[in-house]
Amino acid sequence: MKHVDPKYDLGTFTCPSCGAIAQQTWEDLYAGDKDASPNQMRFIFFRYVTCQACEEIQIWKQSTDYSQGKYPIVIGTMIYPESAPIGMPPTEDMPAECKALYEEARTIAGRSPRGACALLRSALEHLMPELGQDDGSLNTRIGNLVQAGLPEEVKNGLDAVRVIGNNALHPLEMSEEEVSTATPELFYTVNFIVDELISRPKRIRGLAEAIPKGARDSIARRDADSRD
């Protein structure tokens, strides 16, 4: 299923109300608070967005921070609907406990990207027993999979979710902007991992089981001969 995450000032994305990928019309709502402290100035205002497919609205808060250097940082956060899911939906074969955490991460990602990243890391931990890894730290269990011949791109994905999911909780490790940028990619990566390690083997196993018995017996003899 194609999905385009809602993103501040993006013209087309998946509507959190109707689920369609549709054009979104942005308009200023009103000017809000201004915090003009000597060392850190922030201007905050709100915008509303209308989905051209269902005509439902979202409300976003924009923060413009001039304190971090020469160029201002603009951050937009969806505040209505509060529970609008962010991130692509979970793949069909995602195990139930992993999927529950993944969906919870989608629910809070709009207002708490840091929390969503941590939940995706937890979802990965709940995926490990499905891959035969019940004991040890997440790092150790990934290492065991690597020793068993895990493809490089899957290893990279596992480590990305593990490290970013942890670092996102520490502002000194990752800035708000870095976390917001990484969050949609972590949703994609968890789905990719499930697809590579569960869905694809399942589809291929189904094809193998459909081979007629006589042909399967011949294949078994061939394989036994090759081991001699």
C-alpha positions in Angstrom: 0.0 0.0 0.0 1.4 3.3 -1.0 1.7 5.9 1.8 3.0 9.4 1.9 3.6 10.7 5.5 2.0 14.0 6.4 4.8 16.6 6.5 4.7 20.2 7.3 4.1 22.4 4.2 3.9 19.3 1.9 1.3 19.8 -0.8 0.2 16.1 -1.2 0.3 13.3 1.4 -1.9 10.6 2.9 -4.8 12.2 4.7 -5.0 11.1 8.3 -8.8 11.3 8.2 -9.7 9.5 4.9 -6.5 7.6 4.1 -6.3 8.9 0.5 -3.2 10.4 -1.0 -4.6 13.8 -1.8 -3.7 17.4 -2.3 -3.6 19.4 0.9 -4.4 23.2 1.1 -2.4 25.1 3.7 -3.6 28.4 5.3 -2.5 30.5 8.3 -4.9 30.1 11.2 -3.6 32.9 13.6 -0.5 34.2 15.1 0.3 32.8 18.5 2.7 33.4 21.3 6.1 35.1 20.9 8.8 34.3 23.4 11.5 36.9 22.9 14.1 36.1 25.6 17.5 37.7 25.0 19.3 34.4 24.1 16.5 32.4 22.5 13.8 33.8 20.3 11.0 31.7 19.1 7.9 32.6 17.0 5.0 30.3 17.1 1.9 30.3 15.0 -0.7 27.8 13.7 -1.8 26.7 10.3 -4.7 24.6 9.2 -4.8 22.2 6.3 -7.8 21.0 4.3 -7.8 17.7 2.5 -9.1 18.1 -1.0 -10.5 14.5 -1.0 -12.6 14.5 2.1 -12.5 18.2 3.2 -11.5 17.3 6.7 -8.9 19.6 8.4 -5.7 19.2 10.3 -4.1 21.8 12.6 -0.3 22.2 12.7 1.8 24.3 15.0 4.9 25.9 13.5 7.9 26.8 15.7 10.7 28.9 14.2 13.8 28.9 16.2 16.5 31.5 15.6 18.8 30.6 18.4 20.7 27.6 16.9 22.9 29.5 14.5 22.9 31.6 11.4 19.8 30.0 9.8 16.4 29.5 11.5 15.0 26.1 12.1 11.3 25.6 11.2 9.5 22.7 12.8 5.9 21.8 12.2 3.9 19.5 14.4 0.4 18.2 13.8 -1.7 18.8 16.9 -5.1 17.9 15.4 -6.3 15.2 14.9 -4.2 14.3 18.0 -4.1 10.5 17.2 -3.5 10.8 13.4 -1.2 7.9 12.5 2.2 8.8 10.9 4.3 6.3 9.1 3.4 3.6 6.6 1.0 0.9 7.8 2.5 -2.3 9.1 3.2 -5.1 6.7 0.7 -8.0 6.8 3.1 -10.6 8.3 4.3 -8.5 11.2 3.8 -10.5 14.4 1.0 -9.4 16.7 3.1 -8.0 19.6 5.5 -6.2 17.2 2.5 -4.8 15.3 0.9 -3.4 18.4 4.0 -1.4 19.3 4.4 -0.3 15.7 0.8 1.0 15.6 1.3 2.8 18.9 4.3 4.4 17.4 2.3 5.6 14.4 -0.3 7.1 16.7 2.1 9.2 18.7 4.7 10.0 16.0 3.1 13.3 15.0 3.4 14.8 18.5 6.3 12.8 19.9 8.8 11.5 17.2 11.2 10.6 20.0 8.7 8.4 21.7 7.8 6.8 18.3 11.5 5.9 17.7 11.7 4.3 21.1 8.6 2.3 20.4 9.9 1.1 17.1 13.1 -0.1 18.8 10.9 -2.0 21.3 8.9 -3.5 18.4 12.2 -4.8 17.0 13.0 -6.4 20.4 9.6 -8.2 20.2 10.4 -9.4 16.7 13.6 -11.2 17.8 11.9 -14.3 19.2 10.2 -14.8 15.9 13.6 -15.0 14.4 14.9 -17.5 16.9 16.6 -15.0 19.1 15.2 -15.2 22.7 18.1 -14.3 24.9 20.6 -11.5 25.3 20.7 -7.8 24.5 19.3 -6.6 21.3 22.8 -6.0 20.0 23.8 -9.6 20.9 20.8 -11.0 19.2 21.5 -9.0 16.0 25.1 -10.3 16.2 23.8 -13.9 16.3 21.7 -13.3 13.2 24.8 -11.8 11.4 26.8 -14.9 12.3 24.0 -17.0 10.8 24.4 -15.2 7.4 22.1 -12.2 7.7 22.2 -10.0 4.5 24.1 -6.8 4.9 21.2 -4.5 4.1 19.0 -6.2 6.8 21.8 -6.0 9.3 22.1 -2.3 8.6 18.4 -1.8 9.1 18.4 -3.7 12.4 21.3 -1.6 13.7 19.7 1.6 12.5 16.5 1.0 14.4 18.4 -0.2 17.5 20.8 2.8 17.7 18.4 5.6 16.6 15.6 4.2 18.8 17.9 4.6 21.7 19.6 7.9 20.8 16.3 9.6 20.0 15.6 9.6 23.7 18.7 11.7 24.4 18.6 15.3 23.1 22.3 15.6 23.3 22.7 12.6 20.9 20.0 13.7 18.4 18.4 17.0 17.8 14.6 17.4 17.3 15.2 18.0 13.6 17.3 14.8 13.2 14.7 12.7 15.1 11.8 14.1 12.9 13.8 13.3 9.8 14.7 9.8 10.9 11.2 8.7 12.2 9.5 8.0 8.9 12.6 6.0 7.7 12.4 3.9 10.8 8.8 2.9 10.0 9.9 1.9 6.5 12.9 0.0 7.9 10.9 -2.1 10.4 8.6 -3.1 7.6 11.5 -3.9 5.3 13.0 -6.1 8.0 9.8 -8.1 8.5 9.4 -8.4 4.7 12.9 -9.7 4.2 13.0 -12.1 7.2 9.4 -13.3 7.4 7.3 -12.5 4.4 9.7 -13.5 1.6 10.8 -16.8 3.1 7.1 -17.6 3.8 6.2 -17.0 0.1 9.1 -19.0 -1.2 8.3 -21.8 1.3 4.7 -21.9 0.0 6.0 -22.3 -3.6 8.4 -25.1 -2.5 5.5 -26.9 -0.8 3.5 -26.8 -4.0 6.2 -28.8 -5.9 4.8 -32.3 -6.6 6.1 -35.0 -4.2 8.0 -36.9 -6.9 9.9 -33.8 -7.8 10.6 -33.0 -4.2 12.0 -36.5 -3.6 14.3 -36.0 -6.6 15.5 -32.7 -5.2 16.1 -34.3 -1.8 18.2 -37.0 -3.4 20.2 -34.4 -5.4 20.9 -32.5 -2.3 22.0 -35.6 -0.4 24.3 -36.6 -3.2 25.9 -33.1 -3.2 26.7 -33.4 0.5 28.5 -36.8 0.0 
